[in-house]
Amino acid sequence: MNKKLLSLLLALAMILSLASCGGEEATAVPETTQTTPPATSDTIPSETDTAPVSSGIHDGSWAVYWYLCGSDLETNGGFATIDINEMLEVQLPENVNVVIQTGGAAAWQNEFMDPSKLQRWLYNSEGLQLLEEQETANMGDAQTLYEFLAFANTNYPADKIAVTFWNHGGGSVNGAAFDEIHNLDSLDLAEMYQAFDAVWPANAENPALELVGFDTCLMATIDVAAVFQNFSRYLVGSEEVEPGNGWYYSGWLGALAENPARDGKDLGIAICNTYYEGCEAVGTQEQTTLSLTDLTKLTPLLEAYESFGQEALVAASQDPSFFAELGRAAAQSENYGGNTREQGYTNMVDLGHLARQTAWMLPSAQSVCDALAECVLYQVGGIYRAEATGLSCYYSYNGDIDDFNGYISIGAGLAFKHLYAYGLTGELAEGGEEYLASLDIQELPKIVTLADMGWDGAPLDVNDEGTSILTLGPEANNILAGIGFSLYYVDEENDQMMLLGTDNDLTADWENGIFYDNFRGVWGAVDGHLVYMELSFEGEDYNLYSVPILLNEEEYNLQVAYDFTAEEWSILGASKGMDESGMASKELRLLAEGDVITTIWQLASYSGEDDFEMYTVEELTVTADTAFGEAPLFDGRYSMVFEMWDAAGNYAYSDAVTFDCADGEILTTVYED
């Protein structure tokens, strides 16, 4: 990695971190690496300009400023229209206003919104009114957000104000409000800070807003919380991808209409409860998360998080094998948005679960858990999100430097940025030495990675029971962040190999670096039809898998869970994963009778070195009895390869064990070349 670039980004991150800590010094966001509006009279005011401010009235009134970027969710599914209609079911009292800006969608599935315009609406006791409209503008731009917030605050001030975002979300790095008309550009956290600060100058001790909420995916993060503690008392957001039904607007706005005297805490609880009830009503609750965070209590968590990162950096400087331990802990921590090669990587992990998983080597983890419990006031979640603690944090599951650079520019604190810079690049940026000196770290030892070990093509042994054994030695414990296996169907006659996917059904002796497969000759299947599947989460109580399919000829990833206690498989729904823009799909599509599923494997030539490509295999029609389970491999020859990876995203692959299956039984062991 370019050392000067990393140095610049870390320096920028330090400025941002200081700016977002509140107090009188935190009055503006420094310019980011993204394009910011030019400093003219009709752009976001600088800190020396006069900006609109809240009226300071105290009459018990409420205003909700709803930034509704429709995107493909509205164009293709009408999800925004559904939520608008939910809102229209509520009869608001005279002291509650909802100010809405609509845009960012190529088409609206109603007769009111015009996709060629930015439109501003008022919903109050007199109904829905169009206030004004403008030529379309990018809702993923700070200027557009600022102009809406300034308009709403100037014309419809209130005693208590909530600002809510509606759209896709992409976590700490990619932000929210992906505008379909403008190349899916989104608001990153620096842009959000800039727009909010121009309307309500940052003040963590006395924030202007009662609540900021994200009816989007993946935005309940410590980095989002660190930004909005300067502007709001409470934050509502989801750690995980939200299903398409999203928040239940007639529920939470109805609760506000019934009792406008409620504060942001009570409103946040109503949002969480009605959201979960809405998910239960349509069957999308099993992987849901939504949390309410008291941002006035965030500072102790930010301090604990920084100490947690510092302790991790000290541990890594003493023994770089710490990164392997951290990687294995992160793999077993609840993470959100997929984080597989097929679904894409959000690189967001539950902060509290990661702390619990690392508490045995980082005592400061307990302070993180304690501080989380103090500031996360309330949360709801499904059975397959049982470890959620309310806020996620960044962890690089894929080792992608570009994504890490995005985190550097917006993430809270400094310690984890230096830690990950060291772990991913093996070096620090200029200025990092001063930070290390403050921790009494004199130097950083060289990190040994998979690339140094020569384990590609490592031989496998097979014992008398037909178990494949990979022997790497004790060094594996210091190098590997994870290990699993890939399964291939081999058709030599037609010169084809088909990859069926990955799993972790093996026994690991980490102390000696010896790994044994537990393969039983069965694989995942939908109604008996074998599928490609990837392990996406390995937990103590359940595993989660992603199964790429075509659903009615559209690309989806079927979400599947295996419950170890019940020893049962279940289909949770289908989602589209991450877009190249970093946008997480909000829709969780439940299977319906009559849907057509096309199973997919990955195909390559057996003799060549071409890359695997997606290959459609079979079609099946969903019935009321459609289920996921294990099925015997069909007759033929198969290969198994152990797959290894380290914390920097390097991979290595063992030699292959090739075997025959017939009538669901493994007949042979290893073929010699």
C-alpha positions as CSV (number, residue, x, y, z in Angstrom):
1,M,0.0,0.0,0.0
2,N,1.2,3.6,-0.7
3,K,2.6,4.7,2.6
4,K,2.0,8.4,2.0
5,L,-1.6,7.8,1.1
6,L,-2.2,5.8,4.2
7,S,-0.5,8.5,6.2
8,L,-2.8,11.2,4.7
9,L,-5.9,9.1,5.4
10,L,-4.9,8.4,9.0
11,A,-4.1,12.1,9.6
12,L,-7.5,13.0,8.2
13,A,-9.1,10.3,10.4
14,M,-7.5,11.9,13.4
15,I,-9.0,15.3,12.6
16,L,-12.4,13.8,11.9
17,S,-12.3,11.8,15.2
18,L,-11.5,15.0,17.2
19,A,-14.2,16.9,15.3
20,S,-16.9,14.3,16.2
21,C,-16.2,14.2,19.9
22,G,-18.5,17.2,20.6
23,G,-17.9,20.4,22.6
24,E,-17.1,23.8,21.3
25,E,-14.2,22.7,19.0
26,A,-16.4,20.3,17.0
27,T,-18.2,22.9,14.9
28,A,-17.5,21.6,11.4
29,V,-16.4,18.5,9.5
30,P,-13.1,18.8,7.7
31,E,-13.2,18.3,4.0
32,T,-13.1,14.7,3.0
33,T,-11.6,12.9,0.0
34,Q,-15.1,13.0,-1.6
35,T,-16.2,16.0,-3.6
36,T,-17.8,18.7,-1.5
37,P,-20.0,21.6,-2.8
38,P,-18.1,24.8,-3.7
39,A,-18.2,27.6,-1.2
40,T,-20.8,29.9,-2.8
41,S,-23.8,31.7,-1.4
42,D,-26.2,28.9,-2.4
43,T,-24.2,26.0,-0.9
44,I,-23.7,24.6,2.6
45,P,-22.7,27.5,4.8
46,S,-19.2,27.4,6.4
47,E,-18.8,27.7,10.1
48,T,-18.5,31.5,9.8
49,D,-21.7,31.9,7.8
50,T,-25.2,32.3,9.4
51,A,-27.0,29.0,9.2
52,P,-30.6,28.3,10.2
53,V,-31.0,27.1,13.8
54,S,-33.8,25.5,15.8
55,S,-36.3,28.0,17.1
56,G,-35.9,26.9,20.7
57,I,-39.7,26.7,21.2
58,H,-41.0,24.4,24.0
59,D,-44.6,23.9,23.3
60,G,-44.7,20.1,23.1
61,S,-44.8,20.0,19.3
62,W,-43.1,17.4,17.2
63,A,-41.6,17.4,13.7
64,V,-40.3,14.5,11.7
65,Y,-38.0,15.4,8.8
66,W,-38.2,12.4,6.5
67,Y,-35.4,12.1,3.8
68,L,-37.1,9.6,1.5
69,C,-34.7,8.5,-1.3
70,G,-36.8,6.0,-3.2
71,S,-34.1,4.3,-5.3
72,D,-34.8,0.8,-6.8
73,L,-36.8,-0.2,-3.8
74,E,-39.5,2.1,-5.0
75,T,-38.9,1.7,-8.7
76,N,-39.1,-2.1,-8.6
77,G,-41.2,-2.8,-5.5
78,G,-43.1,0.3,-4.5
79,F,-41.8,-0.1,-0.9
80,A,-41.7,3.7,-0.3
81,T,-45.2,4.0,-1.5
82,I,-46.3,1.3,0.9
83,D,-44.7,3.2,3.8
84,I,-46.3,6.5,2.7
85,N,-49.6,4.8,2.6
86,E,-49.0,3.5,6.1
87,M,-48.3,7.0,7.2
88,L,-51.5,8.2,5.6
89,E,-53.5,5.8,7.9
90,V,-52.5,7.9,10.9
91,Q,-54.6,11.0,11.9
92,L,-52.0,13.4,13.2
93,P,-52.8,16.0,15.9
94,E,-52.2,19.7,15.2
95,N,-48.8,19.7,17.0
96,V,-47.2,17.0,14.9
97,N,-45.8,17.6,11.4
98,V,-44.1,15.2,9.0
99,V,-42.0,17.0,6.4
100,I,-40.9,14.8,3.5
101,Q,-38.5,15.1,0.6
102,T,-38.9,12.5,-2.2
103,G,-36.5,11.8,-5.0
104,G,-33.8,9.4,-6.0
105,A,-36.0,6.8,-7.8
106,A,-36.4,6.2,-11.5
107,A,-40.2,5.6,-11.0
108,W,-42.7,6.0,-8.3
109,Q,-45.5,3.5,-7.8
110,N,-48.1,6.1,-7.0
111,E,-49.8,9.1,-8.8
112,F,-48.3,11.8,-6.6
113,M,-44.5,11.6,-6.8
114,D,-42.7,12.8,-9.9
115,P,-39.4,11.0,-10.6
116,S,-38.1,14.0,-12.6
117,K,-38.4,16.3,-9.6
118,L,-37.3,16.7,-6.0
119,Q,-40.5,17.2,-4.1
120,R,-41.2,18.4,-0.6
121,W,-44.3,17.4,1.2
122,L,-46.1,18.1,4.4
123,Y,-48.3,15.6,6.2
124,N,-50.2,17.0,9.2
125,S,-53.7,17.1,10.7
126,E,-54.9,18.5,7.3
127,G,-53.5,15.6,5.3
128,L,-50.8,15.4,2.6
129,Q,-49.8,18.6,0.8
130,L,-47.2,19.2,-1.9
131,L,-45.1,22.2,-0.6
132,E,-42.7,22.7,-3.5
133,E,-40.8,20.9,-6.2
134,Q,-37.4,21.4,-7.9
135,E,-35.5,19.9,-10.7
136,T,-34.0,16.5,-9.7
137,A,-30.8,16.6,-7.6
138,N,-28.6,13.9,-6.2
139,M,-30.0,12.7,-2.8
140,G,-26.6,11.1,-2.1
141,D,-25.0,14.6,-2.0
142,A,-24.4,16.6,1.2
143,Q,-25.8,19.7,-0.5
144,T,-29.2,18.1,-1.2
145,L,-29.5,16.9,2.4
146,Y,-28.5,20.3,3.8
147,E,-31.0,22.1,1.7
148,F,-33.8,19.9,2.8
149,L,-32.9,20.0,6.5
150,A,-32.5,23.8,6.3
151,F,-35.9,24.1,4.6
152,A,-37.7,21.9,7.1
153,N,-36.1,23.5,10.2
154,T,-36.8,27.0,9.0
155,N,-40.4,26.5,8.0
156,Y,-41.5,23.7,10.4
157,P,-39.5,24.0,13.6
158,A,-40.7,22.1,16.6
159,D,-40.0,21.5,20.3
160,K,-38.8,18.0,19.4
161,I,-37.4,17.0,16.0
162,A,-36.6,13.6,14.5
163,V,-34.7,13.2,11.2
164,T,-35.2,9.9,9.5
165,F,-33.5,8.4,6.4
166,W,-35.3,5.9,4.1
167,N,-33.4,3.9,1.6
168,H,-30.6,1.4,1.4
169,G,-27.7,1.4,3.8
170,G,-24.1,0.2,3.5
171,G,-22.6,0.4,6.9
172,S,-20.0,2.8,8.3
173,V,-18.0,3.0,5.0
174,N,-20.7,3.3,2.4
175,G,-23.4,5.3,4.3
176,A,-27.0,5.6,3.2
177,A,-29.4,7.2,0.6
178,F,-28.2,5.6,-2.6
179,D,-29.7,7.6,-5.4
180,E,-30.8,5.4,-8.3
181,I,-30.8,8.4,-10.8
182,H,-27.3,9.5,-9.9
183,N,-25.2,6.3,-10.2
184,L,-26.2,5.0,-6.8
185,D,-24.2,7.8,-5.1
186,S,-24.7,7.8,-1.4
187,L,-24.2,10.0,1.6
188,D,-21.2,9.0,3.6
189,L,-20.8,9.9,7.2
190,A,-18.7,12.9,6.6
191,E,-21.3,14.3,4.2
192,M,-24.0,13.7,6.8
193,Y,-22.0,15.5,9.4
194,Q,-21.3,18.4,7.1
195,A,-25.0,18.9,6.3
196,F,-26.3,18.5,9.9
197,D,-23.6,20.8,11.3
198,A,-24.6,23.5,8.9
199,V,-28.1,23.5,10.2
200,W,-27.5,22.6,13.9
201,P,-23.9,23.3,14.9
202,A,-22.4,20.3,16.6
203,N,-23.0,20.2,20.3
204,A,-22.7,16.8,22.0
205,E,-23.5,18.3,25.4
206,N,-26.8,19.8,24.2
207,P,-27.8,18.3,20.9
208,A,-30.5,20.0,18.9
209,L,-32.4,16.9,17.8
210,E,-34.4,14.4,19.7
211,L,-33.8,11.4,17.4
212,V,-32.1,10.4,14.2
213,G,-33.3,7.2,12.6
214,F,-32.3,5.0,9.7
215,D,-35.0,2.9,8.0
216,T,-32.1,1.4,6.1
217,C,-29.7,-1.5,6.4
218,L,-26.6,-1.7,8.5
219,M,-26.5,1.8,10.0
220,A,-26.5,0.9,13.7
221,T,-22.7,1.3,14.0
222,I,-20.4,2.9,16.5
223,D,-19.1,5.2,13.8
224,V,-22.7,6.4,12.9
225,A,-23.3,6.9,16.6
226,A,-20.1,8.9,17.0
227,V,-21.2,11.3,14.2
228,F,-24.8,11.8,15.4
229,Q,-24.0,12.2,19.1
230,N,-23.2,15.8,18.1
231,F,-26.7,16.4,16.8
232,S,-29.2,14.1,18.5
233,R,-30.1,12.5,21.8
234,Y,-31.1,9.2,20.4
235,L,-30.3,7.0,17.4
236,V,-32.4,4.2,15.9
237,G,-30.9,1.9,13.4
238,S,-30.4,-1.7,12.3
239,E,-27.1,-3.6,12.6
240,E,-28.4,-6.2,10.0
241,V,-29.9,-5.8,6.6
242,E,-33.6,-4.7,6.9
243,P,-36.3,-6.7,5.1
244,G,-38.3,-4.7,2.5
245,N,-41.2,-4.2,4.8
246,G,-39.0,-1.9,6.9
247,W,-40.4,0.3,9.7
248,Y,-44.1,0.1,10.3
249,Y,-45.1,3.7,9.8
250,S,-48.7,3.5,10.9
251,G,-47.4,1.8,14.1
252,W,-44.8,4.3,15.3
253,L,-46.4,7.5,13.9
254,G,-49.7,6.3,15.4
255,A,-47.9,6.0,18.8
256,L,-46.6,9.5,18.4
257,A,-50.1,10.8,17.4
258,E,-51.6,9.2,20.4
259,N,-49.1,10.7,22.8
260,P,-47.1,13.7,21.4
261,A,-45.7,14.2,24.9
262,R,-43.4,11.2,24.5
263,D,-39.7,11.9,24.2
264,G,-37.1,10.4,21.8
265,K,-36.6,7.4,24.0
266,D,-40.2,6.4,24.0
267,L,-40.6,7.1,20.3
268,G,-37.5,5.0,19.6
269,I,-39.0,2.1,21.6
270,A,-42.2,2.4,19.6
271,I,-40.2,2.3,16.4
272,C,-38.4,-0.9,17.5
273,N,-41.5,-2.6,18.7
274,T,-43.8,-1.8,15.8
275,Y,-41.0,-2.7,13.3
276,Y,-40.6,-6.2,14.9
277,E,-44.3,-6.7,15.0
278,G,-44.5,-5.8,11.3
279,C,-41.7,-8.2,10.5
280,E,-43.6,-11.0,12.5
281,A,-46.7,-10.2,10.5
282,V,-45.0,-11.0,7.2
283,G,-42.5,-13.6,8.4
284,T,-39.3,-11.7,8.0
285,Q,-38.3,-11.4,11.7
286,E,-35.8,-14.3,12.1
287,Q,-32.7,-12.1,11.1
288,T,-34.0,-8.7,12.1
289,T,-32.2,-6.2,14.4
290,L,-33.2,-2.7,15.5
291,S,-31.8,-0.8,18.4
292,L,-32.2,2.4,20.3
293,T,-29.0,4.1,21.5
294,D,-28.8,7.0,24.0
295,L,-26.2,9.1,22.3
296,T,-25.8,11.3,25.4
297,K,-24.2,8.2,27.1
298,L,-22.0,7.4,24.1
299,T,-18.7,9.0,25.3
300,P,-17.9,6.2,27.8
301,L,-18.4,3.6,25.0
302,L,-16.1,5.6,22.6
303,E,-13.4,5.7,25.3
304,A,-13.8,2.0,26.1
305,Y,-13.6,1.2,22.3
306,E,-10.4,3.3,22.0
307,S,-8.9,1.5,25.0
308,F,-10.0,-1.8,23.5
309,G,-8.2,-1.0,20.3
310,Q,-5.1,0.2,22.1
311,E,-4.9,-3.0,24.0
312,A,-5.2,-4.9,20.8
313,L,-2.5,-2.9,19.2
314,V,-0.2,-3.5,22.1
315,A,-0.9,-7.2,21.9
316,A,-0.2,-7.3,18.2
317,S,3.1,-5.4,18.6
318,Q,4.2,-8.0,21.2
319,D,3.1,-11.0,19.1
320,P,1.7,-10.6,15.6
321,S,0.0,-13.9,15.9
322,F,-2.6,-11.9,17.7
323,F,-4.1,-11.1,14.3
324,A,-4.9,-14.8,13.7
325,E,-6.6,-15.1,17.0
326,L,-8.6,-11.9,16.3
327,G,-9.6,-13.2,12.9
328,R,-10.9,-16.4,14.3
329,A,-12.8,-14.5,16.9
330,A,-14.3,-12.2,14.3
331,A,-15.4,-15.2,12.2
332,Q,-17.3,-16.5,15.1
333,S,-18.8,-13.2,16.0
334,E,-22.2,-12.1,14.6
335,N,-21.6,-10.1,11.5
336,Y,-24.0,-8.4,9.1
337,G,-24.9,-8.1,5.4
338,G,-23.4,-11.4,4.4
339,N,-19.6,-11.1,4.3
340,T,-19.1,-13.9,1.7
341,R,-17.6,-13.8,-1.8
342,E,-21.0,-14.4,-3.4
343,Q,-22.9,-11.8,-1.3
344,G,-20.1,-9.2,-1.0
345,Y,-18.6,-7.7,2.2
346,T,-20.0,-5.1,4.5
347,N,-17.1,-5.7,7.0
348,M,-19.5,-4.9,9.9
349,V,-19.4,-7.1,13.1
350,D,-21.3,-6.9,16.3
351,L,-19.2,-4.9,18.7
352,G,-20.4,-6.6,21.9
353,H,-20.1,-10.1,20.5
354,L,-16.6,-9.4,19.2
355,A,-15.6,-8.0,22.6
356,R,-17.0,-11.1,24.4
357,Q,-15.1,-13.4,21.9
358,T,-11.8,-11.6,22.6
359,A,-12.2,-11.0,26.4
360,W,-9.9,-13.9,27.2
361,M,-7.0,-12.0,25.6
362,L,-8.2,-8.4,25.9
363,P,-9.4,-7.5,29.5
364,S,-10.6,-4.1,28.3
365,A,-13.4,-5.9,26.3
366,Q,-15.5,-6.0,29.5
367,S,-15.5,-2.2,29.6
368,V,-16.8,-2.2,26.0
369,C,-19.6,-4.6,27.0
370,D,-20.5,-2.5,30.1
371,A,-20.6,0.7,28.2
372,L,-22.7,-0.8,25.4
373,A,-25.2,-2.0,28.0
374,E,-25.4,1.6,29.4
375,C,-26.0,3.4,26.1
376,V,-28.0,0.8,24.1
377,L,-31.3,1.3,25.8
378,Y,-33.5,-1.1,23.8
379,Q,-33.3,-3.5,20.9
380,V,-35.4,-6.2,19.1
381,G,-34.0,-9.1,17.1
382,G,-34.8,-12.4,15.6
383,I,-33.7,-15.9,16.7
384,Y,-30.8,-15.9,14.2
385,R,-29.5,-12.6,15.5
386,A,-29.4,-13.6,19.2
387,E,-25.9,-12.2,19.8
388,A,-26.6,-8.6,18.7
389,T,-25.8,-6.0,21.2
390,G,-27.1,-3.0,19.4
391,L,-24.1,-1.4,17.6
392,S,-21.6,-2.9,15.2
393,C,-18.1,-1.9,14.4
394,Y,-15.7,-2.3,11.5
395,Y,-13.6,-5.5,10.9
396,S,-12.0,-6.2,7.5
397,Y,-13.2,-9.7,6.7
398,N,-11.9,-9.6,3.1
399,G,-8.7,-7.5,3.6
400,D,-9.8,-5.0,0.9
401,I,-7.5,-2.0,1.1
402,D,-9.9,0.3,-0.7
403,D,-12.7,-0.5,1.7
404,F,-10.2,0.0,4.6
405,N,-9.3,3.4,3.2
406,G,-13.0,4.3,3.3
407,Y,-13.1,3.3,7.0
408,I,-9.9,5.3,7.8
409,S,-11.6,8.5,6.6
410,I,-14.8,8.2,8.7
411,G,-14.3,5.6,11.6
412,A,-14.5,6.6,15.2
413,G,-11.2,6.6,17.2
414,L,-7.7,5.9,16.1
415,A,-6.5,2.7,17.7
416,F,-8.3,0.3,15.4
417,K,-7.3,2.3,12.3
418,H,-3.6,1.9,13.3
419,L,-4.2,-1.8,14.2
420,Y,-5.8,-2.6,10.9
421,A,-3.3,-0.6,8.9
422,Y,-0.5,-2.7,10.6
423,G,-2.4,-6.0,10.1
424,L,-3.4,-5.4,6.4
425,T,-0.2,-3.7,5.2
426,G,2.5,-4.7,7.7
427,E,3.5,-1.1,8.3
428,L,2.3,2.1,9.7
429,A,1.8,5.4,8.0
430,E,4.0,8.4,8.8
431,G,3.0,9.8,12.2
432,G,2.0,6.3,13.5
433,E,5.2,6.1,15.4
434,E,4.1,9.0,17.6
435,Y,0.9,7.2,18.4
436,L,2.8,4.0,19.2
437,A,5.1,5.9,21.4
438,S,2.1,7.1,23.5
439,L,1.4,3.4,24.1
440,D,5.1,2.6,24.9
441,I,5.5,0.6,21.7
442,Q,9.0,0.9,20.4
443,E,8.7,-1.0,17.1
444,L,6.4,-3.3,15.2
445,P,7.7,-6.8,14.3
446,K,7.2,-8.2,10.8
447,I,4.0,-10.1,10.3
448,V,4.3,-13.5,8.9
449,T,1.4,-14.3,6.5
450,L,0.1,-17.2,4.4
451,A,2.1,-15.8,1.5
452,D,5.3,-16.6,3.5
453,M,4.4,-20.2,4.4
454,G,4.3,-22.1,1.1
455,W,1.2,-24.0,2.1
456,D,-0.4,-23.8,-1.3
457,G,-0.7,-27.4,-2.5
458,A,0.0,-28.8,1.0
459,P,-0.4,-32.6,0.9
460,L,-3.3,-34.4,2.5
461,D,-3.2,-37.8,4.1
462,V,-6.2,-40.2,4.3
463,N,-6.6,-42.6,7.2
464,D,-8.2,-46.0,7.2
465,E,-11.6,-44.5,7.8
466,G,-11.3,-42.3,4.8
467,T,-10.8,-39.1,6.7
468,S,-8.7,-36.4,5.0
469,I,-6.0,-34.9,7.2
470,L,-4.1,-31.7,6.7
471,T,-0.9,-31.3,8.9
472,L,0.6,-27.8,9.0
473,G,2.3,-27.8,12.4
474,P,1.9,-25.4,15.3
475,E,2.6,-22.4,13.1
476,A,-1.0,-22.7,11.8
477,N,-2.3,-21.3,15.1
478,N,-0.2,-18.2,14.6
479,I,-1.1,-17.7,10.9
480,L,-4.6,-18.8,10.1
481,A,-7.7,-16.7,10.7
482,G,-9.8,-19.6,9.5
483,I,-9.9,-22.9,7.7
484,G,-12.7,-24.8,5.8
485,F,-13.0,-26.9,2.7
486,S,-14.4,-26.6,-0.8
487,L,-16.1,-29.5,-2.6
488,Y,-15.9,-30.1,-6.3
489,Y,-17.7,-32.5,-8.7
490,V,-15.2,-33.8,-11.3
491,D,-16.2,-34.9,-14.8
492,E,-12.9,-35.8,-16.5
493,E,-14.7,-37.2,-19.6
494,N,-16.3,-33.9,-20.4
495,D,-13.3,-31.9,-19.0
496,Q,-15.4,-30.1,-16.3
497,M,-15.2,-29.3,-12.7
498,M,-18.2,-27.9,-10.7
499,L,-17.7,-26.2,-7.4
500,L,-20.5,-27.0,-4.9
501,G,-19.3,-24.5,-2.2
502,T,-17.7,-24.3,1.2
503,D,-18.3,-25.5,4.7
504,N,-16.4,-25.8,8.0
505,D,-17.5,-29.4,9.0
506,L,-14.0,-30.4,10.2
507,T,-12.1,-31.0,13.5
508,A,-9.3,-28.5,14.2
509,D,-6.4,-29.3,16.5
510,W,-5.0,-25.7,16.6
511,E,-2.3,-26.5,19.1
512,N,-0.6,-29.0,16.7
513,G,-1.9,-27.6,13.5
514,I,-3.7,-30.7,12.4
515,F,-7.1,-30.6,10.7
516,Y,-9.5,-33.5,10.0
517,D,-12.5,-33.4,7.7
518,N,-15.9,-34.7,9.0
519,F,-17.4,-35.0,5.5
520,R,-20.3,-37.5,5.4
521,G,-21.1,-37.7,1.7
522,V,-24.1,-35.3,1.9
523,W,-24.5,-31.7,0.8
524,G,-27.1,-28.9,1.0
525,A,-30.2,-29.3,-1.1
526,V,-33.5,-27.6,-1.9
527,D,-36.2,-30.3,-2.2
528,G,-33.5,-32.8,-2.8
529,H,-31.8,-30.8,-5.5
530,L,-28.1,-30.2,-4.6
531,V,-27.0,-26.5,-4.5
532,Y,-23.9,-24.4,-4.3
533,M,-23.7,-22.9,-0.8
534,E,-21.3,-20.8,1.2
535,L,-20.8,-20.6,5.0
536,S,-21.6,-17.1,6.1
537,F,-21.6,-17.4,9.9
538,E,-20.3,-20.1,12.2
539,G,-21.8,-19.9,15.6
540,E,-22.2,-22.0,18.7
541,D,-25.9,-22.5,18.3
542,Y,-26.4,-22.2,14.6
543,N,-24.6,-21.7,11.2
544,L,-25.8,-19.4,8.4
545,Y,-25.3,-20.2,4.7
546,S,-25.8,-18.3,1.5
547,V,-27.1,-20.2,-1.6
548,P,-26.9,-18.3,-4.9
549,I,-29.9,-19.1,-7.0
550,L,-32.1,-17.6,-9.8
551,L,-35.5,-16.8,-8.4
552,N,-38.0,-16.4,-11.2
553,E,-34.9,-15.7,-13.4
554,E,-33.5,-13.0,-11.1
555,E,-30.2,-13.4,-9.1
556,Y,-30.7,-13.9,-5.4
557,N,-28.9,-15.5,-2.4
558,L,-31.1,-17.9,-0.5
559,Q,-30.5,-17.4,3.3
560,V,-30.4,-20.7,5.1
561,A,-29.8,-21.6,8.8
562,Y,-28.8,-24.8,10.5
563,D,-29.9,-25.0,14.2
564,F,-27.5,-27.3,16.1
565,T,-29.9,-27.8,19.0
566,A,-33.0,-28.7,16.9
567,E,-30.8,-30.3,14.2
568,E,-32.9,-28.6,11.7
569,W,-32.4,-26.6,8.5
570,S,-34.6,-23.6,7.7
571,I,-35.0,-21.2,4.7
572,L,-35.1,-17.6,6.0
573,G,-35.7,-15.9,2.6
574,A,-33.8,-14.6,-0.4
575,S,-31.8,-11.4,-0.8
576,K,-29.6,-9.8,-3.4
577,G,-26.5,-9.1,-1.3
578,M,-24.2,-6.1,-1.8
579,D,-24.1,-4.0,-4.9
580,E,-20.8,-2.8,-6.4
581,S,-21.6,0.6,-5.0
582,G,-21.5,-0.9,-1.5
583,M,-25.3,-0.7,-1.2
584,A,-26.9,-3.6,0.7
585,S,-30.1,-5.0,-0.7
586,K,-33.0,-4.2,1.7
587,E,-35.4,-6.7,0.3
588,L,-35.7,-10.1,2.0
589,R,-37.9,-12.1,-0.4
590,L,-39.9,-14.9,1.1
591,L,-40.5,-17.9,-1.1
592,A,-44.0,-18.3,-2.5
593,E,-45.8,-21.2,-4.0
594,G,-45.2,-21.2,-7.8
595,D,-41.8,-19.5,-7.6
596,V,-39.3,-21.0,-9.9
597,I,-35.8,-21.7,-8.4
598,T,-32.9,-22.4,-10.7
599,T,-30.0,-23.9,-8.9
600,I,-26.5,-22.6,-9.6
601,W,-23.0,-24.1,-9.3
602,Q,-19.7,-22.8,-10.5
603,L,-18.1,-24.4,-13.5
604,A,-14.6,-24.5,-14.9
605,S,-12.6,-26.9,-17.1
606,Y,-10.9,-29.8,-15.4
607,S,-7.7,-29.6,-17.5
608,G,-7.3,-25.8,-17.7
609,E,-6.7,-22.9,-15.4
610,D,-9.8,-20.9,-16.3
611,D,-11.8,-19.2,-13.6
612,F,-15.0,-20.7,-12.2
613,E,-18.1,-19.1,-13.7
614,M,-21.8,-19.4,-12.6
615,Y,-23.6,-22.3,-14.2
616,T,-27.3,-22.9,-14.0
617,V,-28.2,-26.6,-13.2
618,E,-31.8,-27.4,-12.4
619,E,-35.2,-25.8,-12.2
620,L,-37.7,-26.6,-9.5
621,T,-41.0,-25.1,-8.5
622,V,-41.7,-24.0,-5.0
623,T,-44.5,-25.7,-3.2
624,A,-46.0,-25.4,0.3
625,D,-43.7,-28.2,1.4
626,T,-40.4,-26.8,-0.1
627,A,-37.6,-27.2,2.4
628,F,-33.8,-27.1,2.7
629,G,-31.9,-30.1,4.0
630,E,-29.1,-32.5,3.3
631,A,-29.1,-34.9,0.4
632,P,-26.6,-37.6,-0.7
633,L,-24.2,-36.7,-3.4
634,F,-25.2,-38.1,-6.7
635,D,-23.0,-40.8,-8.2
636,G,-19.7,-39.7,-9.5
637,R,-16.2,-38.5,-8.7
638,Y,-15.5,-35.6,-6.3
639,S,-12.6,-33.6,-5.0
640,M,-12.2,-31.9,-1.6
641,V,-9.7,-29.1,-1.0
642,F,-8.8,-27.5,2.3
643,E,-9.1,-23.7,2.1
644,M,-7.0,-21.5,4.5
645,W,-7.0,-17.8,5.0
646,D,-5.2,-15.2,7.2
647,A,-6.4,-11.9,8.7
648,A,-5.0,-9.9,5.8
649,G,-7.2,-11.7,3.3
650,N,-4.6,-14.0,1.8
651,Y,-5.7,-17.5,0.8
652,A,-4.0,-20.9,0.3
653,Y,-5.4,-24.2,-0.9
654,S,-4.2,-27.7,-0.1
655,D,-3.8,-30.5,-2.5
656,A,-7.0,-32.3,-3.4
657,V,-8.5,-35.6,-2.1
658,T,-10.5,-37.2,-4.9
659,F,-13.1,-39.9,-4.1
660,D,-16.0,-41.7,-5.7
661,C,-19.6,-41.7,-4.4
662,A,-22.3,-44.2,-5.3
663,D,-25.7,-44.7,-3.7
664,G,-24.8,-42.0,-1.2
665,E,-21.7,-43.7,0.1
666,I,-18.0,-42.7,-0.3
667,L,-16.3,-45.7,-2.0
668,T,-12.7,-44.7,-2.6
669,T,-10.1,-42.6,-1.0
670,V,-7.2,-40.9,-2.8
671,Y,-6.4,-41.0,-6.5
672,E,-2.7,-40.7,-7.3
673,D,-1.7,-38.4,-10.2
